[in-house]
Amino acid sequence: MSIPSNRQPPSSAKTIDLFVWGPLFKTDIPELDAQHQRLLNMVNQLNQMLIETEQWEPRSQQFFEVVDELRAYIQFILGLRKGS
């Protein structure tokens, strides 16, 4: 299984993050912290796409690609943890 790419959030003059990475989320385990940061970034990216409603139609395919990427990445992480 290939790991989904780390996409950049859509360009926008104003970015609103649902989650901001900080001490509350840190585990001090670098691998887990990197995985959790990536998950938060994907959720924030989806949120930003929903905020940009005037561009919803052109971005709908991209939105579903990010949803699929998020799903695949969560399955990948859970697979890693099952194997531990």
Secondary structure as GFF3:
##gff-version 3
##sequence-region A 1 84
A	DSSP	alpha_helix	30	51	.	.	.	ID=ss1
A	DSSP	three_ten_helix	53	55	.	.	.	ID=ss2
A	DSSP	alpha_helix	56	82	.	.	.	ID=ss3
###
